Amino acid sequence: MKKRSIATLTAGLAVAPLLAAGVPGQRAVAADSGADDSSPPTESTLLRGVDLETVTIPELQARMQHGSLTSSELTLSYLRRIKAIDPKINAVLRTSPTALRQAVASDVRHRLGNVRGPLDGIPVLLKDNVNTSDMPTTAGSLALAGSPPDTDADLVRRLRAAGAVILGKANMSEWANFRAAKPTSGWSAVGGQTNNPYVLDRNPCGSSSGSAAALAASLAQVAIGTETDGSIVCPAGMNGVVGHKPSLGLVSQSGVVPISAEQDTAGPMARNVIDTAITLSVLSGHDAARADGAFGLTDAATRPGGLRGKRIGLWRLPSLGAEVDALMTRTAAQLRAAGAQVVEVTPPYQDRLAELEFPALLSEFHRDIDAYLSTRNGPHDLAELIEFNRTHPAERTCFAGQELFEQALVAPSTTDPRYRAMRAELKDLSRRSIDETMAAHDLDAIASPANPPAWTTDCARGDNDVIPSSTPAAVAGYPSLSVPAGFVGELPVGLLLMAGDHQDAELLSLGAAVEQRLDAWRAPRYLPSVTSDDTR
């Protein structure tokens, strides 16, 4: 009986005018749109008095509960922003043709009092390595640009069950930056180059480039990224948003294009910590039915005094430059002024981790990508994928090579004792690097810069050197969280927080308190360029 009443209400809603109101098609915008990069975006961030740049999910749900806002209005507003603004940043590959229908269904549930939780009616973008049965899933590669996967990824099923509106797919660094020796983050053969919304000729970092850039431009309320090492927290930092890499295994990786089962995880990204925590609750199945659903995040974390007595170890990483180091000094002073104790630390074993991680990932990638490709139409294994790239020139317009693919093809098998010894040592040393540092100083978390200022995008040069701060937590399978720390000129820098195994709730609570104290977020201005001798 209840299903029939929902169907009746759905039929009675004015769906057609919404669907005719300018919803983008499968490709959100054309890469050669001809947009004038000197003109600022004009689409308003205001919707019924709600500022999309700063509103949180709980505030949106309160308005939808009271009838002053609908999911249809919210979704349509984001679709219009994508159409107006995405030509500048090229972050959204495609929008879902059913997005507004999903929103209408959520409006019905709100009217009937059958809300499924805090994500019901909230528009979410997915990185394009997350399987969706109703849209292509390409990992940025033309090799997967044919028919969609047969089924949704597990995390997508969770989002749909929670009532989230799957808004579309975000561009990414092709194959999650695991193809070329000198990749250019944010570029894929399917989607072209994603730009940093703060300064358009600067890089968005990778590989969750489109997810982070779209959030910075307020093109969705939340987004899903994935990380093997740095691919959530670096784009979050470089685009001035929040990104959480969960503890390994907390979020199912089934149906996500892999690099390594030993390190891969999907995770939430948003413009604030509360939305990030709510999304993690749904992705992980943790307290998703609660009214706030915020993965253990309590009101106390965001009240004044939330940092009092907390002990934070600051890993400065001066190699990221004097301006970033000065920002870390100011950040430490702000945290101390709020009652936190900040001590300087240097986690051990970093050189050995850097020596071992890449060879281990090569072996794991060969194993895991072969298993994934066997489920898709297109190349059936890594050898066929390498041949596809050799015979398709469009795959070589920015990622000129595929050296990592070729090395993975001949890497030791994951049954080889040499590989097993590498992964065992990596697991041991990465966990000890965090555990020993935290125990020695009685820390609640370790903090470091999440990123340098964004470098200029240059296909011929490729990315700058890898940022090392993400590696200990990524290899250990421990949680990490990037929150906005401030700016170097016009370019955002994030503060990366790391904690022990499955301390995600504690880390998010600390991150919420840090976020409130630093208050470092500001909207992008879409500047064409900035004058600077530092292209890092």
N, C-alpha and C positions, 0 to 999 in steps of 0.2 A: 504493500500500500504506500509506503514512504517513497519507494522508487518511482511509483506512478505520479505522485504529487510533485516530485522534483522535475520529472519530465514535462509535466504540464506547465510548471512555472518557467522552465527553460524555453519552452515553445512560445510563451507569452512575452518574453523579453525582446526588446528591440535589437536583435543581433545584427540584422542586415545593415542598418546605418553605420554601425561600428565597423563592420567588415569592409564597408565601402569608403572608410575615412582615410584612406591613404596608407594601408598596411603594406610594408615592403614585401617583396616577393622572396623567393628562395635565396637569392643573393641580395644582401641588404643594400649595397651600393656598388656602383661600378668603380673599378680601380682608377679609371681615367675619367672621373666625373667632371674634371675641369674646375673644381672648386677653387676660388681665389684664396690662397693661403694667407693673404694679408688682411682678410676680413674676418672679424670674430663671429663665432656661431651666434645665431639669433634666437633659437628655440628656447623658450622660457623654462626655467627650472621650477616655476611656481604652478601648483595644481590645487585649486580650491584653498589657497592660503597655505599649502604645504610646500616647503622648500625641499625638492628632491635631493639636493646636495647634502642636506644635513638630517633629514628625517630618519628615524629608526623604525625597525619592524614593529616593536610594541606600540609606537605612536600611530603607525599605519593601521594596525589591527584595532586599536581603540576607535579610530575614525570609521573603519568599516563596520565595527560592531554598532556604533551609534548612527550609522546611516549617512554620515556626512561625506563619505568617500566610497567608491566601489572599486573592486579589482579591475573591472572593465575600463574605468577611467584611468587608473594607474597604469595598466598595461598599454593602453592606447597612447598615453603620454610618453612612455618609454619608446614605443615604436616610432612615434613622431620625432623624438629626439635622435634616434638612430638614423632616421632618414635625413634629418637636417645636419647632424654633426659628424656622423661617422665618415663622410667623405674626406674629412681632414685627417682622421687618425687611422682609418681602415682596420678597426678592431673586430667588427662583427662580420663573420662570413655569410651568415644567412639567418633569417628569422623564421620562426615556426609558422606555417600556414594555419595552425590551429590555436595560436596563442590567445586570440580573443575569445574563442569558444571555451578554452580552458578557464579564462577569467570569468565568463558568464556563469559557468558551472559553479565557480567559487562564490559568486554573488548570490546564487540560489542557496547554497549552503549557509551563507551568512544570514540570509533572510529567514531560513528555517531553524536557525540555531544549531546547525549540524557542522560547525566549523571543526576541521580536522586537526587544528593546532596552529602554532604561530606562523608557519609558512604558507597557510592557506590563502591563495590569491596573490602571493608575492612573486614578482617576475624574477627569474633566475636564468643567467646565461651559463652555458656549458662549454668548457674547452673542447676543441674538436678532436680530441682523442678519447672521448667518452661516448660509448655506443648509444645511439638512438635509432630505434627501428623505423621512425617516421621521417628522419632526416639523414643525409649522408654523414659518415664519420670517417675522416680522411687522414688524421694526424698531419694534415698539411700536404700530403702527397697525392699526386695524380694517380698513383698506383691503386689507391683505395677510393677514388672519386666516382666509382660506379654506383651500384645499388647499395642501399643502406644495410647495416647488419640485420640479422634475423630478429634479434631481441635487444631490449634495452639493457644497459649496464645495471648491476644491482643497485648502485647509488641512484640512478635515474628512477628506478622503480620505487625507491624510498621517497624521493622527492615528489613523484606523482601521487603516491599514496597519502602524502602529507598535504596535498592540495596545491603545491607550488605550481606556478605557471612557467612552463619551460619556454622561455622567450626565444631562444635560438642558440647558435653555435658561435664561439669566439675563435678568431685566428690564433695561431700559435707558431713557435719556431718549429719548422718541419722535423718530424720524428723526435720531437722534444729535445732538439739540439744534439741528437746522437746520430749524426751522419757524416758531417764534414769535420776535418781537422781544424778549420778556421771558420766556424759558422757565423752567421749574422743573426742575432736574436730578433725575433719578430717577423722573420721572412719565411714564407712557404710558397711552394709552386702553386698551390690552390688559391691562396689568399693574398699573395704579394706581401708588402712590407707594412707592418703596424708601426705607427709613430707615437712618440711620447706626447701626451696632450699638453704638457707644460711648455715644451720647446719642440717643435715639430720635426726638426732635423736631428734630434737626439733619440737615442735608442730606448725602448721600453723594458729592456732586459728580457730574459726568457727562462723557461719556454712558455710559461703561462702569460704571454705578452698581451694577447687580446683581452683576456679576462681582466687583467689589471688596468689596462688603458681604458677599457669600456667603463669600468667602475669610476676611474678618475674623472671621466667625462659625463658621469651620471646617465649611462645608457641602460642600466639595470640596477635593481636593488642589491642583489648579491650575485656572485659568480663562483663557479667551481674551477679550480686549477688542479694541477698535478705536479708532484715533485719527486725526483730521484736524488738530486743534490742542488738546492738553491732555486728550483724552478717555480716555487710559490713565493718564497720570502724575498728574493731579489726583485722580481717584477713588482711586488707589493711596495717595497721600499722605494723603488725608482719611479713609481707612479703615485706615490703619496697616499696609498691605501693600506688596509690591514690584510694580512694573509697568515693563515695558520696551517702549518704542516703537522698533521696529527701523528700520534704514536703509531708505529707500524702495526697494521692489523686492525686498527680501530675502525677504519672505513674499508669496505670490501673493494678489492681491485678487479673483481670479475667484470669483464666487459670493458676494460680500459686498456688501450694500446700500451704495451709494456716496454720498459727497459730492463728492469731487474726486480724480481719478486722479493729480493732481500732488502730493497730500499724504496721501491715505488709506493707512493700513497697519494690519493686524491685528498683535497682539502678545501675549506671554504675561504672565500675572499669577499671583503665588503668595505664600506667606507668607515666603519666603526666596529669596535670589539663586540658589542652586544649582538649585532646582526651576524657576526662571524660565529659567535657561540651558539646562537639559535640554529644556524644552518648546520653546524657540526652535530648538534643534538639529533637532527633528522638523519644526516648521513650515517651516523653511527648507531641509530636506534636507541639512543640514551635519553630517557625522559622526554621523548618526543611528544607525548600526549599532554604534558603539563601546559599550563596556560602560558608560561614564559618560555619553557623549553630551552633554556639557555645554558645547557651543559654545566650545571653547578655554579654558574655565575650569579652571585647574590647582589642585592642592593648595596650591601656594605662595601663591595669592591669599588663602587662609583661614588661613595660619599666621601667628603673631606676626611682625611686621616687614614685613607686606605693604604698608604705607603708607610705609615708609622711603624717602625720596628722591623721592616723588611730589610734583608741583607742581599745586596746585589753585587756580583763580581763583574767589573768592567774590563773586558778584553779590548784594548784600544785599537789594534791593527793600524799603526801609523803608516804602513805601506799604502793605505788608501788616500794619503795626502794630508797636508797641513790643515786644509779647510775642514775636512771631515773630522780630524783629530780635535780641532777647536770646537766643533759642534758637540763632540762627545764630552769635552770638558764642561761646556755649558749645560749639557743634559745631566751630567753627574751632579752639578751644583743645584739644578732644579729638583732632582730627586732627593738630595740631602736636605734641601730646604723644606721638603714635604715630610721629613722624618725618616727617610730611608738611610741605611748605612751602605755606602758604596766603597768597595775596596778593589784595587787593581789586581787582575789575575792574568795568567797566560796558561791556558790549558795545554798539557803535555802531549807528546806523540804526534804532533801535526805533520811533521815531515814524513814520517813513516806512513801515516794515513794517505797522504798525497801520493806516495810511491806505489801503494798497493791498490787503491780504489779503482783506478781506470782499468788495469788488467783484469780484475775480478768482474767488473761490469761488462767487459767484452764477452767473457764466457757466458754470463747470465743473459745478456741480450740475445745471443745466438739461440740459446735454449728457449727463451720466452717469446721472442718474436716469431720463431717457427711455429710455436703452439698457437699463437694468436692468428697468424696468417692462414692457418689451416681451417679457421672458422669463417673466412671471408672470401668473397669472389675477388679474383685478381691474382697476383703472385702467391704461390703456395708456400714459399719458404724464403729464407734470406738470399740464397743463391739466385732465385728468380727475381727477387726485388732488385738486386744489384744489376742484373741484366736489363730490367725495365728502365732503370735510371740511365744506363748506357745508351739506350735506344730512344730516349725521349729528351730532346734538347731543352725543353721548358724546365726540366728538373735541374738544369745546370746554369740557370741565369743568375743565381746569387750564391747558393751553396754549390760551388763549382765542382767539388770533389765528393767522394763517399768513402774516404779513407777509413772511417770507423767501421762502416759496414764490412769492408774488405778485411780489416784486422779481426773483426768478430768472427768472420767466416772460418778463419784458421786458428782461432784461439783454442786453448785447451778445453775439453769438455768439462761440464760441471761434475762429472764423475772422476775426473783426473785428480790424483792426490795433490798435485801442485796447486790447482785451483782451490781445493778444499782447505789447504793450509793457509792460503791467502785470505779466504773469507773468514776463517776462524780467527786469524790474527786481527783482521779488520774489526770484527765484532768485539773482540776483547779490548783492543786499544781505544776504539772510539767510545765505548761505554766507560772505560776507566778515565778517559780524558775529561769527561763530564763529572762522573761520580767522585773521582778523587779531588777534583777542583772544588766541587760543592761541599764535600765533607771537610776538606782542609780549612775552609773559611766559613763553614756553617751558613751556606748560602741558600736563599730561596730561588735564585735564578742566576744565570750568567748572561750578561748583556754585551753586545758588540754592534758595530755598524752593520747594517744589512746590505749596504751597497755603496759604491762611490757615486759621485754625481754622474748623470747619464752621459755616456760618450756619444760622439756624432756617429750616425749610422753610415757605414761604408762597406759595401759588399767586397770591394777589393782587399780591404784590410781585415775584415771580420771583427769579431768582438775583442774587447780588451781582455786581460787575463782574468781567470776565474776568481771570484771573490771567496776567500777561504772560510768565512765565518759560519757558513751553513753546513760545512762538512761534518763536524763532530756529531751533531744531532741527526743529520741525514744518514750517516753510516751506522750509527748506533740504533736507529729506529726510535729515537726519543722525540718528543714534541718541540717545535720551535714556533715563534710568533713574531711577525714584523709589525710594528706600529709606527706611525709617522713621528719622526724626531725633530725635523726642521728642514732648513733649506741651505744649500750652498748657491748663492745667487738665486736664480729662478728654478733650481733643480732640487727635487725632494730627496731626502735621505731618511731611511728607516732605522729604527732601533730594533735589533734582533734579540729576542729573549729565548733562552733555552733552559730546560729543566729535565728532571729524571724521567725514567720510563713510566708512561701512562699518568703523568702529572699534568695532563691537558687542562683539567678543570682549574687546578691551582695556577697554571701559567696564564690562562685566560683571565682569571680574577686579577692577577698581578698586572697583566696587560691593560685591563680596564682602568686600573688605578693610575698606571703610567700614562695612558692616553689622556685621562682627565687632567693630570698635572701638566703635561707638556703642551696640550692644546695646540698641536703643531699643524693641523690640517688647514689648507686653503685651496680654493678652487683653481683649476688650471686656467691659463689665459691664452693658450693656443698660439704662442709666439712662433713666428716662422723660424727664428734663429736667435742666438745671443752671441755677443762678442766675447770671446774667451780664447786664451791660448791653451787652455787645458781641455783636451778632447776626451778625457777619461769620463 
